[in-house]
Amino acid sequence: MSTELLQRYQHVLQRIHKACQQAERRPESVALLAVSKTKPVEDIELIAQQGQTSFGENYVQEALQKIALHPELDWHFIGPIQSNKTKPIAEHFNWVHSIDRLKIARRLSDQRPADKAPLNVLLEVNISGEQSKAGFQPQDLMQAASEIAQLPNLNLRGLMAIPQAVTDFESQRIPFAKMRSLLESLQKALPDCQLDTLSMGMSGDLEAAIMEGATMVRIGTDIFGARDYSQS
């Protein structure tokens, strides 16, 4: 099992490297976030030994147990955020990818411990306009970003999206290109913010995301294998 995990991890790194070459980008311009939700800490430790430092989690209680064992790693919260879970997220994570409303951003800022650096945050965008998905609508993004950028204990770093799943490469590129354009607009409107992150692209579409400017891809299944929902 450990050999297979390492092989899958190396294969994902190779995919990222090849996609960067095809997009004429430097490989180091794209970070890999290993999505470790529902996976045992032993798997995290194994690829951490290979140099992987950033891990994504969806479930607060599960994540807190892992963070307690490895506080030195870079922990990203990437799941839906309930109001009653903002305090542990603000206290223990380095990044939050899934801010989808102002109320959540304000609570995270208020609850970020004073002895910690500002929490790096991304705004989730419902880029495909799906009713079943959370996220800011593109037309509401500028106002929300302007307000969130003023919160004292948050560091607004960019945007995140999970577009509607399609298999055709050119079709995959379309929402990612829209995301790049949205980030560029925010960068012009908020020049004092460190807006340097586009978190987009997963196991099935990372190549299209990198072609359109992703700076962070979130890969779970193609590293760790199929999810074990009994552990969630």
Secondary structure, DSSP 8 states (H G I E B T S, - for coil): -HHHHHHHHHHHHHHHHHHHHHTT--GGGSEEEEE-TTS-HHHHHHHHTTT--EEEES-HHHHHHHHHH-TTSEEEE-S---GGGHHHHHHH-SEEEEE-SHHHHHHHHHHS-TTS--EEEEEEE-TT--TTS-SB-GGGHHHHHHHHTT-TTEEEEEEEE-------HHHHHHHHHHHHHHHHHHHHH-TTS---EEE---TTTHHHHHHTT-SEEEE-HHHH-S--GGG-
